[in-house]
């Protein structure tokens, strides 16, 4: 959808709104309550201004058109408390009881830019945090009996808040014991283990001392905006720079998105084409527990680290080596980590070109050649295109060339598009790519915040491929991927295989808040900040924090307000269904290796709902209903005797069971036996799978090659495509169920 005209209108309106609001007299914020024993972090006027304006943006221009009220305030309150203390390790029940007076006042406070309450809550958290770390350090001097049958509850999210310091001490004493026994099982001696944990806790204290008001403000604004919807996000000036790097599609490091979960750094997604992706050893859900620099550097424990500090250790210049200790997804933290060595690269997302491969499937003594096109993202070099470069890169241009090669040189019988882990990208590319497989027609509908629906079409006559076609998706396929897969399904142009997609059907517009404020006002703010700057800190560095207060300015000294990604529209399929919330349901559904109850739009409480608009006027290419029913029976019959399918289901069931556990034994022998049993079961399943493929068994510690990696979903999807070709082929000719095969 072309938002250019609308955004210009919005910019003019907001310019007036922002300037008027910023210059207007706002109510004086309440005096912030101080917390003994910590350097109390306070908000600044810059953050107060941003908060007021974000309220106006959300109330007036967010797709939900939602007004802040006591109910929204309560949601923000709960999200903020959870963001600070998700597993209830730090706050006492008495703290939460005291904070309750702020539950329904945040909406009123935010409207006038009063941030005193949430900053006070953070300072209490900081006090409790430091107390816990100091207590843990003291506990390292105690002696522990690892033969007792006690347990440690590591996930207290759904448990009541602890009522006394004594009870909290007991939780943390068990936590220290758990960390000690976990290290002991790994094979290091007690003295080394105590040294490791001492360094860990001292490092946590050091990191806590570096918190500044930019950090607090970002946590608070995340809680605020995500209470509205999952994809309306504010980025403070420091994070805005990272966001802009991602938007420019250039990152440097291992190529993975990270987040903090229960004080452990977790991999959220792996960037196709990056070092982590190429290693084939790292997956979404894996946890990184330690990092080492170079091929022989000492590992540094990062459990409990702030996510930005952990990322700083993992990222690094192109060509340098980083080693990671990783706990694979689905395994306990007590499991022995695997060590993965990666060479950092400059990952240019726009250069993650679509790639092809060809596989031959034997069926009834006949070979079927199938081309696989892996599309990592919907990318386009708009800058080069606008400059008139005839060879600019884009998903559609790259895929068209690959289809030509597959059709004319490889002479494939069918093509499968792999959109697994494709999080989306350019809407224009999703439309154009669809046009390679259909002969003109609508592809997607977009409804803006005014309720107007626009139909975007493929207007180019002809197709690049008219033969048998399939699309693979998974839970991480989102946005533009869902538009493409949904259109292929609606037209009956091919079959969709995999798992239900993410369900991200909303449109965001990125707004630089500095562009919405009069320059004269920014100059006045700059003068105020410069005057308030201590002489010992002559001029804040661009993007650099300064103790507990961190005003970020550009090279000219102008305060930077940050960026907001605002949800302003919604996608709909041509059949009228929204891709929002429900995503795309495959014709052939596979068990998901990603937890469906934790990943996906339908897991977000604030997500926009599924709804429908009027269907577009489109003509189906083919009605595959009957064919799909026959294909499904063949697929189910194959799965009934598939060793790989059985193992996949067992792995998922075990992972789900472990994911539901909240406590763990502190008995060394029992914990070691559980770990050994898990490793033995994993090895047995691997060898069972290898045997089914005619591969020799491996022993514990043996390395497997990339060529031996098994992609069950792809393998079965190719067999479904063979079935499709056999069912639609009569006397050597394809029937009219699908278009004539274009060789």
C-alpha positions as CSV (number, residue, x, y, z in Angstrom):
1,X,0.0,0.0,0.0
2,X,1.3,3.5,-0.9
3,X,1.3,5.5,2.3
4,X,3.3,8.4,0.9
5,X,0.4,10.9,0.6
6,X,-1.2,9.8,3.8
7,X,2.1,10.0,5.7
8,X,2.7,13.5,4.5
9,X,-0.8,14.5,5.7
10,X,0.0,12.8,9.0
11,X,3.3,14.6,9.3
12,X,1.7,18.0,8.9
13,X,-1.0,17.2,11.4
14,X,1.5,15.8,13.9
15,X,3.9,18.8,13.4
16,X,1.1,21.0,14.7
17,X,0.1,18.5,17.5
18,X,3.7,17.9,18.7
19,X,4.7,21.5,18.7
20,X,1.5,22.7,20.4
21,X,1.7,19.9,23.0
22,X,5.4,20.4,23.6
23,X,5.1,24.1,24.2
24,X,2.0,23.8,26.3
25,X,2.3,23.9,30.0
26,X,2.0,20.4,31.4
27,X,1.2,19.5,34.9
28,X,4.3,19.3,37.1
29,X,5.3,15.7,37.7
30,X,5.0,14.3,41.2
31,X,8.2,14.2,43.3
32,X,9.8,10.9,42.8
33,X,10.1,8.7,45.9
34,X,13.7,7.9,46.7
35,X,15.1,4.4,47.4
36,X,17.9,4.0,50.0
37,X,21.0,2.1,48.9
38,X,21.0,2.7,45.2
39,X,21.8,5.6,42.8
40,X,18.2,6.7,42.1
41,X,17.6,6.9,38.3
42,X,15.3,9.7,37.2
43,X,13.6,10.5,33.9
44,X,14.5,13.7,32.0
45,X,12.3,16.2,30.2
46,X,13.2,14.7,26.9
47,X,11.6,11.4,27.9
48,X,8.7,13.2,29.4
49,X,8.1,14.9,26.0
50,X,8.4,11.6,24.1
51,X,5.9,9.9,26.4
52,X,3.3,12.6,26.0
53,X,3.7,12.5,22.2
54,X,3.6,8.7,22.0
55,X,0.3,8.8,23.9
56,X,-1.1,11.2,21.2
57,X,0.2,9.1,18.3
58,X,-1.3,6.0,19.7
59,X,-4.6,7.5,20.6
60,X,-5.0,9.3,17.3
61,X,-3.2,7.3,14.7
62,X,-2.8,3.7,15.8
63,X,-5.0,1.2,13.9
64,X,-6.9,0.2,17.0
65,X,-7.9,3.9,17.7
66,X,-7.6,3.1,21.4
67,X,-7.8,5.6,24.2
68,X,-5.6,5.2,27.3
69,X,-7.8,4.4,30.3
70,X,-7.6,2.6,33.7
71,X,-7.9,-0.8,32.0
72,X,-4.9,-0.1,29.6
73,X,-3.0,1.3,32.6
74,X,-3.5,-2.0,34.4
75,X,-2.2,-3.9,31.5
76,X,0.9,-1.6,31.2
77,X,1.5,-2.0,35.0
78,X,1.4,-5.9,34.8
79,X,3.7,-5.9,31.7
80,X,6.2,-3.6,33.4
81,X,6.4,-5.6,36.6
82,X,6.8,-8.8,34.5
83,X,9.5,-7.2,32.3
84,X,11.5,-6.4,35.5
85,X,10.9,-9.6,37.4
86,X,9.4,-12.3,35.1
87,X,10.2,-15.2,37.4
88,X,9.5,-13.4,40.7
89,X,13.0,-13.7,42.0
90,X,13.4,-10.1,43.3
91,X,10.3,-8.2,44.4
92,X,8.5,-9.1,47.6
93,X,4.8,-9.3,48.0
94,X,4.9,-6.1,50.1
95,X,6.6,-4.3,47.2
96,X,3.8,-5.4,44.8
97,X,1.2,-4.3,47.3
98,X,2.8,-0.9,47.5
99,X,3.0,-0.6,43.7
100,X,-0.7,-1.4,43.4
101,X,-1.5,2.3,43.9
102,X,0.0,3.0,40.5
103,X,-2.0,0.4,38.7
104,X,-4.7,2.7,37.3
105,X,-2.8,6.0,37.3
106,X,-0.2,5.3,34.6
107,X,-2.6,6.5,31.8
108,X,-3.1,9.8,33.5
109,X,0.6,10.1,34.3
110,X,1.7,9.3,30.7
111,X,-0.6,11.8,29.3
112,X,1.2,14.6,31.1
113,X,4.6,13.0,30.9
114,X,4.9,12.1,34.6
115,X,7.3,9.1,34.8
116,X,8.1,9.3,38.5
117,X,6.1,6.2,39.5
118,X,7.6,3.7,37.1
119,X,11.1,5.0,37.7
120,X,10.5,4.6,41.4
121,X,9.4,1.0,40.8
122,X,12.6,0.4,38.8
123,X,14.8,1.8,41.6
124,X,13.1,-0.6,44.1
125,X,13.9,-3.4,41.6
126,X,17.5,-2.3,41.4
127,X,17.7,-2.3,45.2
128,X,16.3,-5.9,45.4
129,X,18.5,-7.0,42.5
130,X,21.7,-5.8,44.3
131,X,20.6,-7.4,47.5
132,X,20.1,-10.7,45.8
133,X,23.5,-10.6,44.1
134,X,25.2,-9.7,47.3
135,X,23.4,-12.6,49.1
136,X,24.5,-15.0,46.4
137,X,28.1,-14.0,46.7
138,X,27.9,-14.6,50.5
139,X,26.3,-18.0,49.9
140,X,29.3,-19.2,47.8
141,X,31.2,-19.4,51.1
142,X,28.8,-22.0,52.5
143,X,29.2,-25.7,52.2
144,X,26.5,-27.7,50.3
145,X,25.4,-31.3,50.4
146,X,24.6,-32.5,46.9
147,X,23.3,-35.8,48.1
148,X,20.0,-34.3,49.5
149,X,16.7,-34.8,47.7
150,X,15.8,-31.2,47.5
151,X,14.6,-29.3,44.4
152,X,15.0,-25.8,43.0
153,X,12.0,-24.0,41.4
154,X,13.5,-22.0,38.6
155,X,10.3,-20.7,37.0
156,X,8.1,-19.0,39.6
157,X,6.1,-16.9,37.0
158,X,2.8,-18.4,38.0
159,X,3.5,-18.7,41.7
160,X,2.6,-16.2,44.4
161,X,5.0,-13.3,45.2
162,X,7.3,-14.3,48.1
163,X,6.2,-12.7,51.4
164,X,9.5,-12.4,53.3
165,X,13.2,-11.9,52.9
166,X,13.8,-15.1,54.7
167,X,11.7,-17.1,52.2
168,X,13.5,-15.2,49.3
169,X,16.8,-16.1,50.8
170,X,15.8,-19.8,50.7
171,X,15.0,-19.5,47.0
172,X,18.3,-17.9,46.2
173,X,20.3,-20.4,48.3
174,X,18.8,-23.2,46.2
175,X,19.6,-21.2,43.1
176,X,23.2,-20.9,44.1
177,X,23.2,-24.6,44.9
178,X,21.7,-25.4,41.5
179,X,24.3,-23.4,39.7
180,X,27.1,-25.1,41.7
181,X,25.8,-28.7,41.1
182,X,25.2,-27.9,37.4
183,X,28.9,-26.8,37.1
184,X,30.0,-29.8,39.1
185,X,28.3,-32.3,36.8
186,X,30.1,-30.6,33.9
187,X,33.3,-32.0,35.4
188,X,35.0,-28.9,37.0
189,X,36.2,-28.9,40.6
190,X,34.5,-27.0,43.4
191,X,37.2,-24.3,43.6
192,X,36.8,-23.5,39.9
193,X,33.1,-23.5,40.1
194,X,33.1,-21.0,43.0
195,X,35.5,-18.8,41.0
196,X,33.1,-19.0,38.0
197,X,30.1,-18.0,40.0
198,X,31.9,-15.3,41.8
199,X,32.9,-13.8,38.5
200,X,29.3,-14.2,37.3
201,X,27.8,-12.4,40.3
202,X,30.4,-9.7,40.4
203,X,29.7,-9.0,36.7
204,X,26.0,-8.8,37.4
205,X,26.7,-6.1,40.0
206,X,28.9,-4.2,37.6
207,X,26.2,-4.4,34.9
208,X,23.5,-3.2,37.3
209,X,25.7,-0.1,38.1
210,X,25.6,0.9,34.5
211,X,21.8,1.2,34.2
212,X,20.7,4.6,33.0
213,X,17.5,6.4,32.4
214,X,17.5,5.4,28.7
215,X,17.5,1.7,29.7
216,X,14.6,2.2,32.2
217,X,12.7,4.3,29.7
218,X,13.0,1.6,27.0
219,X,11.7,-1.1,29.3
220,X,8.8,1.2,30.3
221,X,7.9,2.1,26.7
222,X,8.0,-1.5,25.6
223,X,5.5,-2.3,28.3
224,X,3.4,0.6,27.2
225,X,3.4,0.1,23.4
226,X,3.1,-3.7,23.5
227,X,0.0,-3.3,25.7
228,X,-1.5,-1.6,22.7
229,X,-0.4,-4.1,20.0
230,X,2.7,-6.4,19.5
231,X,4.1,-4.4,16.6
232,X,3.7,-0.8,17.8
233,X,7.2,-0.3,19.2
234,X,9.2,2.7,20.5
235,X,12.9,2.7,20.1
236,X,15.0,5.0,22.3
237,X,17.8,6.9,20.4
238,X,20.4,4.1,21.0
239,X,18.0,1.3,19.9
240,X,16.8,3.4,17.0
241,X,20.3,3.3,15.6
242,X,20.2,-0.5,15.7
243,X,16.7,-0.5,14.2
244,X,17.9,1.7,11.4
245,X,20.8,-0.7,10.7
246,X,18.3,-3.5,10.5
247,X,16.1,-1.5,8.2
248,X,19.1,-0.8,6.0
249,X,19.5,-4.6,6.0
250,X,23.0,-4.7,7.2
251,X,24.2,-6.3,10.3
252,X,27.6,-7.6,11.5
253,X,28.0,-10.6,13.7
254,X,26.7,-14.2,13.7
255,X,23.3,-13.4,12.2
256,X,20.8,-14.1,15.0
257,X,18.2,-12.3,16.9
258,X,18.5,-12.6,20.7
259,X,16.3,-11.9,23.7
260,X,16.5,-12.5,27.5
261,X,14.3,-15.2,29.0
262,X,14.6,-16.2,32.6
263,X,17.9,-14.4,32.7
264,X,19.3,-16.6,29.9
265,X,20.1,-15.3,26.4
266,X,17.8,-17.1,24.0
267,X,18.0,-17.2,20.2
268,X,14.7,-15.9,18.8
269,X,15.5,-16.3,15.1
270,X,18.4,-17.1,12.8
271,X,19.1,-14.8,9.9
272,X,19.2,-16.8,6.6
273,X,22.7,-16.6,5.1
274,X,24.5,-15.6,8.3
275,X,27.2,-17.6,10.1
276,X,24.7,-19.1,12.6
277,X,22.4,-20.2,9.7
278,X,25.3,-21.7,7.7
279,X,26.6,-23.7,10.7
280,X,23.3,-25.7,10.8
281,X,24.0,-26.1,14.5
282,X,22.0,-23.1,15.8
283,X,18.2,-22.9,16.0
284,X,15.5,-20.6,17.3
285,X,15.0,-21.5,21.0
286,X,18.6,-22.4,21.7
287,X,20.2,-20.7,24.7
288,X,23.7,-19.2,24.9
289,X,25.2,-19.6,28.3
290,X,28.8,-18.5,27.6
291,X,30.9,-16.7,25.0
292,X,34.6,-16.9,24.1
293,X,36.6,-14.7,21.7
294,X,38.9,-16.3,19.2
295,X,39.8,-19.9,18.8
296,X,41.4,-20.2,22.2
297,X,39.9,-17.4,24.3
298,X,38.5,-18.2,27.7
299,X,34.8,-18.6,28.0
300,X,32.9,-15.9,29.8
301,X,29.7,-16.8,31.5
302,X,26.8,-14.6,30.4
303,X,23.9,-16.0,32.4
304,X,22.0,-13.1,34.0
305,X,23.6,-10.5,31.7
306,X,21.6,-7.6,30.3
307,X,20.7,-8.5,26.7
308,X,22.6,-5.5,25.2
309,X,25.8,-6.5,27.0
310,X,25.4,-10.1,25.9
311,X,24.8,-9.0,22.3
312,X,28.0,-6.8,22.5
313,X,30.0,-9.9,23.4
314,X,28.5,-12.0,20.6
315,X,28.7,-9.4,17.8
316,X,32.0,-8.3,16.4
317,X,34.0,-7.3,13.4
318,X,33.8,-9.3,10.2
319,X,36.4,-12.1,10.0
320,X,36.8,-12.6,13.8
321,X,36.0,-15.8,15.6
322,X,33.5,-16.3,18.4
323,X,32.8,-19.5,20.3
324,X,29.5,-20.1,22.0
325,X,28.3,-22.6,24.6
326,X,24.8,-23.4,23.6
327,X,22.0,-25.4,25.3
328,X,19.9,-26.7,22.4
329,X,16.2,-26.0,22.4
330,X,14.1,-28.4,24.4
331,X,16.9,-29.4,26.7
332,X,17.3,-28.6,30.4
333,X,19.8,-25.8,31.4
334,X,21.5,-28.6,33.4
335,X,22.3,-30.3,30.1
336,X,25.9,-30.2,28.9
337,X,26.3,-27.3,26.5
338,X,27.7,-27.9,23.0
339,X,30.5,-25.6,21.8
340,X,29.9,-23.9,18.4
341,X,32.6,-22.0,16.7
342,X,31.6,-19.2,14.2
343,X,33.4,-16.7,12.1
344,X,31.6,-13.4,12.2
345,X,30.5,-11.9,8.9
346,X,29.0,-8.7,7.6
347,X,25.5,-10.0,6.8
348,X,23.9,-7.8,4.2
349,X,20.3,-8.8,4.4
350,X,19.5,-7.4,0.9
351,X,22.2,-9.8,-0.5
352,X,20.5,-12.8,1.0
353,X,19.6,-13.9,-2.5
354,X,17.1,-16.6,-3.2
355,X,18.9,-19.8,-4.0
356,X,18.0,-23.0,-5.9
357,X,18.8,-26.7,-5.5
358,X,17.5,-29.7,-7.4
359,X,16.6,-33.1,-5.9
360,X,15.5,-36.2,-7.6
361,X,12.8,-38.4,-6.0
362,X,12.4,-42.0,-7.1
363,X,8.8,-43.3,-7.2
364,X,7.6,-46.5,-8.7
365,X,10.9,-46.8,-10.6
366,X,10.6,-43.4,-12.1
367,X,12.8,-40.3,-11.3
368,X,11.1,-37.0,-10.6
369,X,13.3,-33.8,-10.6
370,X,12.1,-31.1,-8.3
371,X,13.6,-27.6,-8.1
372,X,13.6,-26.0,-4.6
373,X,13.9,-22.2,-4.4
374,X,14.8,-21.0,-0.9
375,X,13.6,-17.4,-0.4
376,X,15.0,-16.0,2.9
377,X,13.2,-12.7,2.7
378,X,11.2,-10.4,0.5
379,X,14.0,-8.0,-0.4
380,X,14.6,-5.2,-2.9
381,X,17.4,-2.7,-3.5
382,X,15.0,0.3,-3.9
383,X,17.9,2.8,-3.9
384,X,19.5,1.1,-6.9
385,X,16.1,0.7,-8.6
386,X,15.3,4.4,-8.2
387,X,18.8,5.3,-9.5
388,X,17.9,3.5,-12.7
389,X,20.2,0.5,-12.2
390,X,18.9,-2.2,-14.6
391,X,20.5,-4.9,-12.6
392,X,19.2,-4.0,-9.1
393,X,18.5,-7.0,-6.9
394,X,15.1,-8.1,-5.7
395,X,13.4,-11.3,-4.7
396,X,11.2,-11.4,-7.8
397,X,14.1,-10.7,-10.3
398,X,16.3,-13.3,-8.6
399,X,13.5,-16.0,-8.5
400,X,12.7,-15.3,-12.2
401,X,16.3,-16.1,-13.2
402,X,16.3,-19.2,-11.0
403,X,13.0,-20.4,-12.6
404,X,14.6,-20.0,-16.1
405,X,17.5,-22.1,-15.1
406,X,15.4,-24.8,-13.4
407,X,13.1,-24.9,-16.4
408,X,15.5,-24.8,-19.3
409,X,18.7,-26.2,-18.0
410,X,17.8,-28.4,-15.0
411,X,14.6,-29.4,-16.7
412,X,12.7,-30.0,-13.5
413,X,9.3,-31.5,-13.3
414,X,8.0,-29.3,-10.4
415,X,9.1,-26.4,-8.2
416,X,8.8,-25.9,-4.5
417,X,9.2,-22.5,-2.8
418,X,10.7,-22.7,0.7
419,X,9.5,-19.8,2.8
420,X,10.2,-21.4,6.2
421,X,11.7,-18.8,8.7
422,X,11.0,-16.1,6.1
423,X,9.7,-13.2,8.3
424,X,8.6,-11.1,5.4
425,X,9.8,-7.8,4.0
426,X,8.7,-5.8,0.9
427,X,5.0,-6.0,0.2
428,X,5.7,-5.0,-3.4
429,X,7.9,-8.0,-3.8
430,X,5.3,-10.3,-2.4
431,X,2.9,-9.1,-5.0
432,X,5.4,-9.3,-7.9
433,X,6.6,-12.7,-6.8
434,X,3.0,-14.0,-6.9
435,X,2.8,-12.6,-10.4
436,X,5.4,-15.2,-11.5
437,X,2.9,-17.9,-10.9
438,X,-0.5,-16.3,-11.9
439,X,-1.6,-14.4,-15.0
440,X,-2.7,-11.0,-13.6
441,X,-5.1,-10.5,-10.8
442,X,-5.5,-9.3,-7.2
443,X,-2.9,-10.5,-4.6
444,X,-3.6,-8.7,-1.3
445,X,-6.0,-6.3,0.2
446,X,-4.9,-3.6,2.7
447,X,-7.3,-1.7,5.1
448,X,-6.0,1.6,6.5
449,X,-6.9,3.2,9.8
450,X,-9.7,5.1,8.1
451,X,-11.3,1.8,7.1
452,X,-10.6,2.2,3.4
453,X,-9.7,-1.0,1.6
454,X,-7.2,-1.0,-1.3
455,X,-6.7,-4.0,-3.5
456,X,-3.1,-4.5,-4.8
457,X,-2.8,-6.5,-8.0
458,X,-0.3,-8.2,-10.2
459,X,-0.7,-6.3,-13.5
460,X,1.9,-8.2,-15.5
461,X,0.6,-10.6,-18.1
462,X,2.0,-14.1,-18.3
463,X,3.7,-16.5,-15.9
464,X,7.3,-17.6,-15.4
465,X,6.2,-21.1,-14.2
466,X,2.9,-22.8,-14.9
467,X,3.8,-26.4,-13.8
468,X,3.2,-28.2,-10.5
469,X,4.0,-25.9,-7.6
470,X,4.2,-26.1,-3.9
471,X,5.1,-23.8,-1.0
472,X,6.7,-24.7,2.4
473,X,5.9,-22.5,5.4
474,X,6.4,-22.8,9.2
475,X,5.6,-20.9,12.3
476,X,8.3,-18.3,11.6
477,X,6.9,-17.5,8.1
478,X,5.2,-14.1,8.5
479,X,3.9,-11.0,6.9
480,X,4.8,-11.0,3.1
481,X,5.4,-14.7,3.3
482,X,1.8,-15.2,4.4
483,X,0.5,-12.9,1.6
484,X,2.3,-15.0,-1.0
485,X,1.4,-18.4,0.4
486,X,-2.2,-17.2,1.0
487,X,-2.6,-16.0,-2.6
488,X,-1.2,-19.2,-4.0
489,X,-3.6,-21.2,-1.9
490,X,-6.6,-19.0,-2.8
491,X,-5.9,-19.2,-6.5
492,X,-5.5,-23.0,-6.3
493,X,-2.1,-22.4,-8.0
494,X,-0.3,-24.9,-5.7
495,X,-0.3,-26.8,-2.5
496,X,0.9,-25.4,0.9
497,X,2.9,-27.6,3.2
498,X,4.3,-27.2,6.7
499,X,2.8,-25.7,9.8
500,X,0.5,-22.8,10.5
501,X,2.3,-19.5,9.9
502,X,2.9,-16.7,12.3
503,X,-0.2,-14.6,11.7
504,X,1.4,-11.2,11.4
505,X,-1.1,-9.3,9.3
506,X,-0.6,-5.7,10.3
507,X,1.1,-2.8,8.5
508,X,3.6,-0.5,10.4
509,X,4.9,2.9,9.5
510,X,8.2,4.1,11.0
511,X,8.1,7.6,12.4
512,X,11.2,9.6,13.4
513,X,10.0,11.7,16.3
514,X,12.6,14.4,15.7
515,X,11.0,15.1,12.3
516,X,7.7,15.9,14.1
517,X,9.0,18.6,16.4
518,X,9.8,22.2,15.4
519,X,13.6,22.7,15.1
520,X,13.4,25.7,17.3
521,X,12.1,23.7,20.2
522,X,14.8,21.1,19.8
523,X,17.4,23.9,19.9
524,X,15.9,25.2,23.1
525,X,16.1,21.7,24.6
526,X,19.7,21.4,23.4
527,X,20.6,24.6,25.2
528,X,18.9,23.4,28.4
529,X,20.7,20.0,28.3
530,X,24.1,21.6,27.5
531,X,23.7,24.0,30.5
532,X,22.8,21.0,32.7
533,X,25.8,19.0,31.5
534,X,28.5,18.7,34.3
535,X,31.8,20.3,33.4
536,X,33.4,16.9,33.9
537,X,31.4,15.6,31.0
538,X,31.8,18.3,28.3
539,X,29.3,17.3,25.6
540,X,27.6,13.9,25.6
541,X,29.0,11.6,23.0
542,X,26.6,10.7,20.2
543,X,24.6,7.7,21.4
544,X,26.8,7.2,24.5
545,X,25.2,6.8,28.0
546,X,26.4,9.0,30.8
547,X,25.9,7.3,34.2
548,X,22.3,7.2,35.4
549,X,21.2,10.0,33.0
550,X,21.9,9.6,29.4
551,X,20.8,12.4,27.0
552,X,21.6,11.3,23.5
553,X,22.4,14.0,21.0
554,X,23.6,14.1,17.4
555,X,26.8,15.6,16.1
556,X,25.2,19.1,16.3
557,X,24.1,18.7,19.9
558,X,20.4,18.2,19.0
559,X,18.6,15.9,21.4
560,X,17.4,12.7,19.7
561,X,13.9,11.6,20.6
562,X,13.9,8.1,19.0
563,X,11.6,6.3,16.6
564,X,8.2,4.8,16.8
565,X,6.9,1.9,14.7
566,X,3.1,2.6,14.5
567,X,0.6,0.0,13.4
568,X,-1.5,1.8,10.7
569,X,-3.1,-0.9,8.6
570,X,-4.1,-4.5,8.2
571,X,-3.5,-7.1,5.5
572,X,-6.3,-9.3,4.0
573,X,-6.2,-12.2,1.6
574,X,-8.1,-12.0,-1.7
575,X,-10.7,-14.4,-0.3
576,X,-11.4,-11.8,2.4
577,X,-9.7,-13.5,5.3
578,X,-7.2,-11.5,7.3
579,X,-3.7,-13.1,7.7
580,X,-3.7,-11.5,11.1
581,X,-3.8,-13.8,14.1
582,X,-4.6,-17.0,12.2
583,X,-1.9,-16.8,9.5
584,X,-2.0,-19.4,6.7
585,X,-3.2,-22.9,7.4
586,X,-1.3,-25.4,5.2
587,X,-3.0,-28.0,3.1
588,X,-0.7,-30.5,4.6
589,X,0.0,-29.8,8.3
590,X,3.3,-31.1,9.9
591,X,4.0,-31.1,13.6
592,X,5.8,-27.8,14.6
593,X,9.3,-27.9,16.0
594,X,8.5,-24.4,17.4
595,X,6.1,-24.3,20.4
596,X,2.8,-23.1,18.9
597,X,1.6,-21.8,22.3
598,X,4.6,-19.5,22.7
599,X,5.5,-18.3,19.1
600,X,2.9,-16.6,16.9
601,X,0.6,-13.7,16.8
602,X,-2.2,-15.7,18.5
603,X,0.0,-16.0,21.6
604,X,0.1,-12.2,22.0
605,X,-2.7,-10.9,24.3
606,X,-2.7,-7.4,22.7
607,X,-2.8,-8.7,19.1
608,X,-5.4,-7.4,16.7
609,X,-8.1,-10.0,16.1
610,X,-8.9,-12.0,13.0
611,X,-11.6,-10.5,10.8
612,X,-12.7,-10.4,7.2
613,X,-13.5,-8.0,4.4
614,X,-15.3,-8.5,1.1
615,X,-13.5,-11.0,-1.2
616,X,-11.7,-9.6,-4.2
617,X,-12.9,-10.3,-7.7
618,X,-10.5,-13.1,-8.8
619,X,-10.6,-16.2,-10.9
620,X,-9.1,-19.4,-9.5
621,X,-6.5,-21.1,-11.6
622,X,-7.7,-24.6,-10.5
623,X,-9.8,-26.3,-7.9
624,X,-7.5,-28.7,-6.1
625,X,-10.0,-29.8,-3.5
626,X,-10.4,-33.4,-4.6
627,X,-6.8,-33.7,-5.4
628,X,-5.8,-32.5,-2.0
629,X,-8.0,-35.1,-0.3
630,X,-6.3,-37.9,-2.3
631,X,-2.8,-36.4,-1.5
632,X,-3.7,-36.2,2.2
633,X,-4.5,-39.9,2.3
634,X,-1.3,-40.8,0.6
635,X,0.6,-38.5,3.0
636,X,-1.1,-40.0,6.1
637,X,-0.4,-43.6,4.9
638,X,3.3,-42.7,4.5
639,X,3.5,-41.1,7.9
640,X,2.0,-44.2,9.5
641,X,5.2,-46.1,8.7
642,X,7.7,-43.2,8.8
643,X,10.5,-43.6,11.3
644,X,11.4,-39.9,10.9
645,X,7.8,-38.8,11.6
646,X,7.7,-40.9,14.7
647,X,11.0,-39.5,16.0
648,X,9.9,-35.9,15.2
649,X,6.7,-36.4,17.2
650,X,8.6,-37.9,20.1
651,X,11.1,-35.0,20.1
652,X,8.3,-32.5,20.1
653,X,6.4,-34.3,22.9
654,X,9.6,-34.5,25.1
655,X,10.4,-30.9,24.5
656,X,6.8,-29.8,25.4
657,X,7.0,-31.9,28.6
658,X,10.3,-30.3,29.6
659,X,9.0,-26.9,28.7
660,X,6.1,-27.4,31.2
661,X,8.4,-28.3,34.1
662,X,9.3,-25.5,36.6
663,X,11.6,-27.2,39.0
664,X,14.7,-29.5,39.0
665,X,16.4,-31.8,41.3
666,X,19.5,-30.6,43.3
667,X,20.7,-34.2,43.9
668,X,23.9,-34.6,42.0
669,X,23.5,-38.3,41.2
670,X,19.9,-37.9,40.1
671,X,20.6,-34.8,38.0
672,X,23.5,-36.5,36.3
673,X,21.4,-39.6,35.6
674,X,18.7,-37.5,34.1
675,X,21.2,-35.7,31.9
676,X,22.9,-39.0,30.8
677,X,19.4,-40.5,30.0
678,X,18.5,-37.5,27.9
679,X,21.8,-37.6,26.0
680,X,21.5,-41.4,25.4
681,X,17.9,-41.0,24.2
682,X,18.9,-38.3,21.8
683,X,21.8,-40.4,20.4
684,X,19.6,-43.5,20.1
685,X,17.0,-41.5,18.1
686,X,19.7,-40.0,15.9
687,X,21.0,-43.4,15.0
688,X,17.5,-44.8,14.5
689,X,17.0,-42.0,12.0
690,X,20.4,-42.5,10.3
691,X,19.6,-46.3,10.0
692,X,16.4,-45.5,8.2
693,X,18.4,-43.5,5.7
694,X,21.2,-46.1,5.3
695,X,23.8,-44.2,7.2
696,X,26.2,-45.7,9.7
697,X,25.6,-45.1,13.4
698,X,27.6,-42.5,15.3
699,X,29.0,-42.7,18.9
700,X,28.7,-40.1,21.6
701,X,30.8,-37.1,20.7
702,X,31.1,-37.9,17.0
703,X,30.6,-35.0,14.6
704,X,28.1,-35.3,11.8
705,X,28.5,-33.6,8.4
706,X,26.2,-31.0,6.9
707,X,25.4,-33.4,4.1
708,X,24.0,-35.8,6.6
709,X,21.5,-33.2,8.0
710,X,18.0,-34.4,7.6
711,X,15.1,-32.1,6.6
712,X,12.0,-34.1,7.3
713,X,9.5,-31.5,6.2
714,X,11.3,-30.9,2.9
715,X,11.7,-34.6,2.2
716,X,8.0,-35.3,2.8
717,X,7.0,-32.2,0.9
718,X,8.9,-33.4,-2.2
719,X,7.1,-36.7,-2.0
720,X,3.7,-34.9,-1.8
721,X,4.8,-33.1,-5.0
722,X,5.5,-36.4,-6.7
723,X,2.1,-37.6,-5.7
724,X,0.6,-34.5,-7.1
725,X,2.3,-35.0,-10.5
726,X,1.2,-38.7,-10.6
727,X,-2.4,-37.9,-9.7
728,X,-2.7,-35.2,-12.4
729,X,-1.0,-37.2,-15.1
730,X,-3.0,-39.3,-17.5
731,X,-1.3,-41.2,-20.4
732,X,1.8,-39.1,-20.0
733,X,-0.1,-35.8,-20.2
734,X,-1.2,-33.6,-17.3
735,X,-4.9,-33.1,-16.9
736,X,-6.5,-29.7,-16.7
737,X,-6.6,-29.9,-12.9
738,X,-3.5,-27.7,-13.1
739,X,-2.2,-25.7,-16.1
740,X,-0.2,-27.4,-18.8
741,X,3.3,-28.2,-17.5
742,X,5.6,-25.6,-19.0
743,X,9.0,-27.2,-19.7
